[in-house]
Amino acid sequence: MAREGLRYQAFSRRAFILAGAQGLAVTALGGRLYYLSIVNGEKYKLRADKNRISVRLLAPVRGEIFDRKMRKIATNRRDFSVYLIPEQAKEVANTLTKLNRIVKISDRRLKRIERQIKRQRKFLPITVAKGLDWKTFSRVNVDMPNLPGVETNVGLSRFYPSGQSVAHIVGYLASPGENDVGRNPLYQLPGAKVGRQGIEKRFEEELRGEAGTRRVEVNAVGREIRELPPRQEALKGQDLHLTLDMDLQEFTLDQLGEESAGVVVMDVKNGDVLSLASAPTFDPNEFTSGISSANWQGLLNDPRKPLLNKCMTGQYPPGSTVKMVIALAALEQGIITPETKFFCNGKHRLGNNLFHCWQRNGHGHVDLLDAISKSCDVYFYEIAEKLDIDIIAEMAKRFGLGQTYALGVDGEKEGLVPDRQWKRVIQNQPWHLGETLNVSIGQGAMLATPLQLAVMTSRIASGNEVTPRLIRYTDELDFDPNFSPMEVNPLMMRLMRRGMEMVMEPKGTAHDYRRSKSAIKQAGKTGTAQVRRISRAERESGVLKNDEKPWAARDHALFVGYAPAENPEVAVSVLVQHGGGGASKAAPIGRAVLDKALELKDKPALPPVEQGEA
């Protein structure tokens, strides 16, 4: 009995220990379940949802760009595309062969598609073709039963209805680079584009808009199963309104023909840039769809540089178009009066150097108004001998030369208004008087853009510190900039305006004998800027005419002007690169553009129109 009692006691202890261990295990398991389901339940639920729910971005519609009459300069149009989903195609090669009979797919594109199929998951779509016309797109849709794995889509792509007319202003869109992709997740979306050049680049953030989002349920390998609410729609980008008049822009480009040239037209009362025409130009739509290598090389190798915006990026010697500024500096310094006369025999000696007038036999005795209307160089050499270059530079800057204006178009250059400090810093040399004589006729180191020359002319015409603007941030039509009056004696300004009127009258360098007497009176100034040094031997044997020289050795032709002469409304500057004489080549363009600008200015704004739909 005693032995039985001991065995019973040992069994009871083991049972108790075992039961205790089981109890502890059950307690620990319950605690763990409580910890996972109650304490951290919400956290793990969210993690599970994230594995199951994916957030996808919705691309916004890009903002549009309008001219001053609400016509579309840059818009979005339907883009018909075709995709391939490899896992839905029984035989990818066979499907592509059938599709190729409808949509022409290049060998290069086919190889790229094959590489993409190997690289990415089979249920993800691959772009086969974009920018299809409606007829081709319809044929693909009709033949869909025979094209397993092929899907069609109607999206949006950028379109420039005026094409080449605005290329240098609006720029274009292109595929984003690595830096762009890191900057904004929107650029990771298939078919995403980013602004390159011009307003498209400068106002990329405003035009781009804000992405929307949608929640989709996906399976373990990321395949989309269904969309879940809520859906947040994307916000369209901001529209931009420009001061340009597209009728005037296209008229101006027509006037330039095949020339390499730049023309700027401004409203002298409020600074609106009405036209900013640079030729030759290019089609920005080619860049949006992907420019061919041959066309790209053609643009790069064209000596007339179609990719260069000659109105703002091109810098040229202004020639005689700056003589009013030189004259004002001399009048203000008391070096001359309106009655001061000099004798021009065709050349001016300074030490051992001879400076020549464009009129080989000279102009005879000329006063200030004669010197401006006939563009006598000797008169300005005489002034320059008594003028300090720093005084000339200060007056030139007052009239808008040597600075930029932030119109919103990249690549604008400052030009160059040389002075003593500039030469000391850049060339570490002192200034020489002979250089002042060259600057007095717009040659030597002085450089200006057509935009700066238009600003200079607007300030002379109005007497105010007119500043150009290209972007209208609101829809106001009666913008009053309240420009400050120029800090120049108004009597002297009137004298300059009279000299510019005489340029357009008989004996003036820009007089057009064919112009009707009833035509609106204009004021202007011609300029012819040499691009090469004329040797003594050539002068003795006879200076070659422009049409006897290679294109790149011909003079630049320039003209600045405004109209009506009595009450100026619009100003123009014209540069024809290697065009020859300002009077023969640039002045006719300037006169025609001024007349057209006044004609269009009186027309009321047009209502919005729909353009560019395929």
Secondary structure, DSSP 8 states (H G I E B T S, - for coil): -HHHHHHHHHHHHHHHHHHHHHHHHHHHHHHHHHIIIIISHHHHHHHHHHHHEEEEEE------EE-TTS-EEEEEEEEEEEEE-GGG-SSHHHHHHHHHTTS---HHHHHHHHHHHHHS-TTS-EEEEEEE-HHHHHHHHHTGGGSTTEEEEEEEEEE-TTGGGGHHHH-EEE---HHHHHH-GGGGSTT--EEESHHHHHTHHHHH-B-EEEEEEE-TT--EEEEEEEEE--B----EEES--HHHHHHHHHHHTT--EEEEEEETTT-BEEEEEEES---HHHHHH---HHHHHHHHH-TT-TTS-TTTT--B--GGGGHHHHHHHHHHTTS--TT--EEESSEEEETTEEEE-SSTT--EEE-HHHHHHTT-HHHHHHHHHHS-HHHHHHHHHHTTTT-----S-TT----B---HHHHHHHH-----HHHHHHHHTT-TT-BB-HHHHHHHHHHHHHSB----B-EESS--SS------B-SS-HHHHHHHHHHHHHHTSTTSTT--TTS-TTS---EEEEEEE-SS---HHHHHH----GGGS-GGGS-EEEEEEEE-SSS--EEEEEEETT---IIIIIHHHHHHHHHHHHHHHTS-----------
